Amino acid sequence: MRIKVGVIFGGETVEHEVSVISAMQAMNKLDQEKYDIIPIYITKDREWYTGEMLKDIEVYQDLSLIKKYAKNVVLYCKNGAFVLQKKSFPKTIVSDVDIILPVVHGTNVEDGGLQGYLQTIGVPFVGSDVYASVVGQDKVFMKDIWKQAKLPMTDYVWFYDVDYKQDSEEVIKKVEKIKYPVIVKPATTGSSVGISVCSNREELVEAIDDAIQYDRKILVEEVVENLKEVNIAVMGNYEHQKVSEIEEVLSGNKFLTYADKYIGDGKGKLKGGKTPVKGSSKGMASANRKLPADLSDKVREEVETVAVEAFRVLGSSGNSRIDFLIDSDKNKVYINEINSIPGSLAFYLWEAKGIDFSSVLDEMIRIGVKDYKKRVSKTHSFETNILQGFANFGGVKGLKGVKGKLR
C-alpha cells in the first residue's frame, strides 16, 4: 500500500511563488510507486485547496481557476485519521493523508505557524518542529543561540521598528558601532527579500525604511570583505546528521539577491514584494554556482563541522541548507543563516554527492516518521482529570475555592 503524502505549499508569505516552484519540483520527484501524492495549496488569503490540477504549475498563472475547480478543504483529525474535508456543503471527505510534507518558505508557514497546527492535530509531518522552525526563521533568535554556542559569526545588532520610529538617531548610532559597509535584513523573511547593503548613513536610512515594510524586527550585520558565499545542506535530526556537497554561489551583486536565486538574470533585488516568477523557473536550482566549491581541505572541514553543530544546537530536523560567508583572503569562516525548508529543497547539493532528488525525499519522509514516533512516545498529558471533582466545589460558583486548592 502506498503512503499518502500531503504536500503543503503556498501560504500568506512574500515567498509564496517560490514555494509553488519548490513543491512542483518535489511532487515530480516523489516515487509514485511508494507514494500517493496529494497536493495541498494554501492561497495568499489562507484558504486551503486540493485536487490533481494543483500538480500543474500552469494553473497558477490564473488563480481564479483554482478557486473554481479545486476543492476548498480543511485538514483535521477524524476518528484517528487525518482527513481533508470540503468546507462547502455537502462536507464530504475528499482524501485522507498519512504524513505531511511541508514545502513552504517564509513568514506564516516556515516559521512554526504551520508546524504548530500540524503538531496540534497530531498528524505526522516532515522537517523541524515548532521550536526549531521558529528559531530557524528568526535570524535574531538564530544568531543569539549560535552566539551562545560560540559558533563563528560576524558582528550584528538588531532593533524593533518601533525603536526606530521613536528615536531613529539612537538606533543609527547603535548600528554605526559596526563599521560600514553593513547589510540590513528583515529578521524573519527569506529569499533575500528586503535586504540591502549600505556604505553610508543615507543608504542605511533607505535600507531600514525598506526592511521595515517586511518585518517589525530588523537585523544589521557587518559585511564580510573579499566575500565568498558557500552553502551546505544537513540531513538528519538531533541524533544523526550527514552533510551534502558544498557549493559556492555566484552573483554580480554584493549578496545573492532574489533575482539571482529565482529569476536567474542577476539584475538586482526586487522591491515591494513583487515576484515575477515564471512557470519555467527552476527555483534555487537555476542560480549561478560553482559545485563543488573551490575550498581548501581545512576550510571545507570547518564548514562541515560548524554546519552540523549549528543544525543540532537549533534542534533542526529533515533537510536544511546552511549558508556561510568566507573572507577568502583570510580564509575566515562565518556562519550566516539556516534555511529550515530551503528553496528547491537543496536537492542539487545532494545530487552533487551522488544522491538523487527522489532519494532525498525518501530520507526526509523516513526522518519525519522517526520524529513522529519519538514525539508520541513522550508523555504530553495525564490520564487523571482534576475537573472530575469540579461538582464537589459547587460548580462555577465554587471556582474561587478551586483556585486556592490547585495552587
C-alpha atoms as one frame of an Amber mdcrd trajectory, in Angstrom:
protein
   0.000   0.000   0.000   1.325   3.428  -0.948   1.934   6.086   1.711  -0.403
   9.063   1.295   1.806  12.167   1.330   0.088  15.539   1.608   2.403  18.152
   0.064   1.572  21.569   1.546   2.768  24.711  -0.255   1.959  28.387  -0.878
   0.636  30.484   2.024   0.471  34.137   3.012   4.152  34.936   2.511   6.305
  37.027   0.182   7.893  33.719  -0.821   4.570  32.256  -1.996   5.601  31.748
  -5.631   8.965  30.295  -4.622   7.102  27.716  -2.534   4.948  26.766  -5.524
   8.068  26.154  -7.638   9.759  24.075  -4.920   6.594  21.993  -4.413   6.226
  21.293  -8.137   9.814  20.056  -8.212   9.254  17.818  -5.177   5.944  16.337
  -6.398   7.538  15.492  -9.742  10.316  13.582  -7.978   8.360  11.706  -5.302
   8.362   7.998  -6.181   4.800   7.266  -7.364   5.254   3.558  -6.703   5.794
   4.343  -2.998   3.613   7.410  -2.511   0.144   8.649  -3.300   0.801  12.389
  -3.760  -1.905  14.767  -2.521  -1.245  18.458  -3.275  -2.488  20.926  -0.638
  -2.219  24.533  -1.781  -2.653  27.453   0.637  -3.678  30.670  -1.117  -2.411
  34.101  -0.132  -5.694  34.638   1.713  -5.099  31.419   3.718  -7.668  29.171
   2.055  -6.668  25.505   1.575  -7.311  23.662  -1.712  -6.637  20.185  -3.038
  -7.046  18.405  -6.374  -4.975  16.823  -9.138  -4.960  20.073 -11.125  -2.705
  21.599  -8.460   0.208  19.451  -9.680   0.345  21.537 -12.883   2.317  24.785
 -12.494   0.467  26.363 -15.433  -2.651  26.526 -13.238  -1.018  29.145 -11.002
  -0.956  31.703 -13.807  -4.716  32.140 -13.256  -5.577  31.629  -9.587  -9.315
  32.026 -10.282  -9.229  28.561 -11.895  -8.103  27.042  -8.601 -10.966  28.605
  -6.642 -13.397  27.464  -9.334 -12.297  23.878  -9.920 -10.142  22.701  -6.972
 -11.737  21.597  -3.690 -11.661  24.070  -0.781 -10.814  21.943   2.269  -9.797
  21.815   5.913  -7.321  19.354   7.422  -8.205  17.789  10.760  -8.217  14.547
  12.745 -11.410  12.456  12.488 -11.717   9.123  14.296  -7.934   8.740  14.366
  -7.479   9.536  10.655  -6.145  12.784   9.192  -8.603  13.953   6.583  -9.162
  16.699   4.044 -12.833  17.658   4.186 -14.693  20.023   1.882 -15.675  23.303
   3.551 -18.830  23.694   1.474 -21.964  21.515   1.655 -22.005  18.542   1.397
 -18.959  18.397   3.682 -17.575  15.169   2.259 -14.125  13.713   2.923 -12.003
  14.341  -0.157  -8.954  12.368   0.977  -7.009  11.222   3.994  -3.254  11.598
   4.494  -0.620   9.567   6.330   2.068  12.229   6.550   2.523  15.878   5.570
   5.488  17.178   3.558   5.600  20.975   4.035   7.317  22.658   1.090   6.781
  26.199   2.318   9.035  29.222   2.615   8.918  32.309   4.804   6.707  34.051
   7.330   3.429  32.406   8.447   4.328  28.963   7.068   8.017  28.074   7.572
   8.273  29.940  10.879   6.487  27.458  13.147   2.928  28.621  12.479   2.058
  25.748  10.138   4.142  23.280  12.143   2.228  24.250  15.286  -1.086  23.476
  13.595   0.145  20.120  12.292   1.536  19.221  15.695  -1.704  20.263  17.426
  -3.901  17.965  15.339  -1.269  15.234  15.671  -0.537  14.485  12.026   2.984
  13.190  11.250   4.999  15.728   9.264   8.420  16.142   7.717  11.001  18.646
   8.938  11.690  20.716  12.025   9.208  21.016  14.882   7.691  24.284  16.123
  10.699  25.359  18.188  13.359  24.731  15.550  11.140  26.298  12.867  10.733
  29.495  14.897  14.452  29.987  15.547  15.270  28.868  12.010  13.149  31.678
  10.591  14.005  34.452  13.063  17.589  35.470  12.314  17.944  37.236  15.673
  16.896  34.198  17.730  19.086  32.059  15.492  22.191  34.191  15.918  21.712
  34.628  19.659  21.608  30.830  20.092  24.635  30.323  17.847  26.480  33.058
  19.734  25.855  31.170  22.975  27.238  28.037  21.270  30.341  30.058  20.275
  29.920  29.492  16.543  31.841  31.943  14.307  29.696  34.898  13.182  30.081
  38.479  12.046  29.184  41.352  14.399  25.472  42.205  14.440  22.874  44.382
  16.147  19.089  44.370  15.949  16.145  46.579  16.829  12.349  46.799  16.552
  10.584  49.060  14.053   9.018  50.941  16.975  12.507  51.705  18.354  13.460
  53.275  15.041  10.229  55.265  14.755  10.605  56.633  18.281  14.311  57.509
  18.103  15.920  56.875  14.731  19.092  58.749  15.692  19.742  56.467  18.660
  19.212  53.360  16.507  21.555  54.680  13.805  24.255  55.362  16.423  23.854
  51.789  17.648  24.204  50.464  14.103  27.217  52.636  13.292  29.228  50.962
  16.030  29.640  48.390  13.296  31.776  49.978  10.595  30.388  50.463   7.085
  29.550  48.703   4.868  26.735  46.905   6.660  23.914  44.669   5.488  20.325
  45.317   6.611  17.814  42.461   6.796  14.241  41.907   7.938  14.708  39.331
  10.715  12.140  36.781   9.557  11.983  36.875   5.759  13.921  34.645   3.385
  14.933  34.560  -0.277  16.841  37.856   0.217  13.577  39.829   0.347  14.057
  43.332   1.809  17.854  43.018   2.130  20.243  45.879   1.303  23.953  46.635
   1.580  24.791  50.142   2.827  28.027  52.118   2.598  26.898  55.293   4.390
  24.176  56.778   6.594  21.965  57.891   3.714  21.869  54.356   2.289  21.313
  52.955   5.775  18.195  55.068   6.302  16.806  53.989   2.931  17.573  50.329
   3.691  15.893  50.447   7.100  12.801  52.091   5.611  12.640  49.266   3.060
  13.226  46.446   5.577  10.538  47.774   7.944   7.951  47.121   5.208   8.502
  43.399   5.728   9.162  42.937   9.436   8.943  44.523  12.886  12.407  43.254
  13.827  15.457  44.407  11.829  18.936  42.871  11.820  22.092  44.735  10.774
  25.339  42.833  10.206  28.941  43.552   9.359  29.766  42.933   5.699  32.499
  40.362   5.053  35.287  41.679   2.869  36.664  39.571  -0.022  33.419  37.622
   0.200  32.943  34.053  -0.927  29.430  32.733  -0.194  29.075  28.981   0.250
  26.133  26.760   1.150  25.845  23.234   2.509  22.841  21.057   3.351  22.499
  18.984   6.511  20.143  15.994   6.673  19.026  14.314   9.887  17.770  15.240
  13.356  19.305  15.792  16.791  20.584  12.208  16.869  22.205  11.745  13.467
  23.358  14.162  10.746  25.047  13.955   7.358  26.244  16.701   5.033  25.895
  17.397   1.313  28.421  18.767  -1.124  29.342  22.432  -0.658  28.503  25.000
  -3.341  29.878  28.460  -3.979  27.095  30.790  -5.057  27.978  33.320  -7.743
  26.418  36.747  -8.112  27.251  40.046  -9.745  25.749  41.736  -6.690  27.098
  42.305  -3.168  24.912  39.465  -1.928  22.797  36.758  -3.543  19.527  38.505
  -4.459  16.013  37.179  -5.025  16.578  37.606  -8.768  19.870  35.671  -8.601
  18.120  32.836  -6.794  14.884  32.517  -8.720  14.883  34.595 -11.896  18.439
  33.937 -12.981  19.019  37.370 -14.519  21.182  38.864 -11.761  19.599  42.305
 -12.205  19.309  43.133  -8.529  16.775  42.947  -5.751  13.057  43.284  -6.154
  11.078  45.990  -4.376   7.618  45.983  -2.868   7.251  42.224  -2.694   6.980
  41.821  -6.481   7.889  38.306  -7.544   7.852  37.847 -11.315   8.342  34.092
 -11.160   7.567  32.395 -14.437   6.403  28.833 -14.906   9.734  27.936 -16.485
  11.741  28.933 -13.397  13.807  26.189 -11.801  13.903  27.849  -8.383  17.176
  27.739  -6.492  18.421  25.148  -8.983  18.687  27.968 -11.566  21.114  30.110
  -9.510  24.672  30.527 -10.733  27.031  28.370  -8.718  30.331  26.533  -8.562
  29.687  22.993  -7.390  31.687  21.712  -5.644  33.075  24.922  -4.155  36.777
  25.594  -4.517  37.870  25.311  -0.870  40.940  24.088   0.948  40.566  20.876
   2.950  40.842  22.877   6.187  38.081  25.349   5.262  35.876  22.553   3.895
  36.195  20.625   7.144  35.376  23.736   9.194  32.243  24.457   7.143  31.036
  20.872   7.576  31.747  20.808  11.318  30.113  24.168  12.038  27.092  23.291
   9.859  26.394  20.096  11.798  26.774  21.847  15.154  24.527  24.739  14.043
  21.849  22.287  12.847  21.992  20.256  16.047  22.048  23.150  18.530  18.841
  24.547  16.999  17.179  21.117  17.220  16.596  21.094  13.458  15.252  18.090
  11.564  14.816  16.997   7.973  16.840  18.670   5.246  18.165  22.191   5.937
  20.532  24.409   3.982  23.086  26.412   5.959  24.747  29.450   4.403  28.281
  30.625   5.155  30.338  33.751   4.446  34.070  33.348   3.895  36.734  36.047
   3.836  38.748  34.480   1.016  41.897  36.473   1.830  41.987  35.390   5.471
  40.262  32.008   4.976  37.977  33.079   7.829  34.640  31.236   8.015  31.427
  32.833   9.360  28.082  31.077   9.628  25.305  33.244   8.184  21.888  31.573
   8.480  19.899  28.356   8.253  17.032  27.635   5.876  14.794  25.025   7.524
  12.960  24.361   4.244  15.344  25.581   1.531  14.363  26.618  -1.979  14.179
  23.555  -4.261  14.844  21.562  -1.046  18.542  21.962  -1.926  18.321  18.764
  -3.984  21.191  19.876  -6.238  23.614  19.835  -3.270  22.806  16.166  -2.661
  22.889  15.249  -6.366  26.485  16.542  -6.430  27.222  13.857  -3.850  25.536
  11.102  -5.863  22.158  11.175  -4.060  19.227  11.846  -6.407  16.217  14.019
  -5.524  13.854  11.042  -5.101  16.228   9.503  -2.555  16.467  12.839  -0.708
  12.669  12.931  -0.407  12.593   9.293   0.760  15.099  10.112   3.503  13.193
  13.238   4.569   9.981  11.229   4.917  11.794   8.456   6.805  13.153  11.020
   9.295   9.679  12.574   9.615   8.196   9.186  10.552  11.011   8.593  13.048
  10.482  12.046  14.623   6.746  11.360  14.903   7.335   8.072  16.708   9.726
   9.822  19.109   7.216  12.618  19.715   4.266  10.333  20.528   6.425   8.174
  22.809   6.847  11.084  25.218   4.333  11.975  27.948   2.321  15.058  26.984
  -0.763  14.667  29.189  -2.007  12.789  32.267  -4.936  10.367  32.495  -6.125
  11.949  35.745  -8.656  14.748  35.371  -8.734  17.363  38.129 -12.055  18.605
  36.760 -13.814  15.365  37.747 -14.162  16.753  41.264 -15.493  20.035  39.954
 -19.030  19.396  41.239 -17.717  18.907  44.754 -16.567  22.530  44.757 -20.026
  23.869  43.957 -19.686  24.125  40.157 -18.962  27.544  38.678 -19.745  29.287
  41.936 -17.023  27.337  43.660 -14.245  28.387  41.279 -12.671  30.745  43.790
 -12.181  27.871  46.180 -10.858  25.612  43.445  -8.180  28.139  42.513  -6.868
  28.108  46.035  -6.758  24.316  46.235  -4.989  23.924  42.879  -2.040  26.117
  43.838
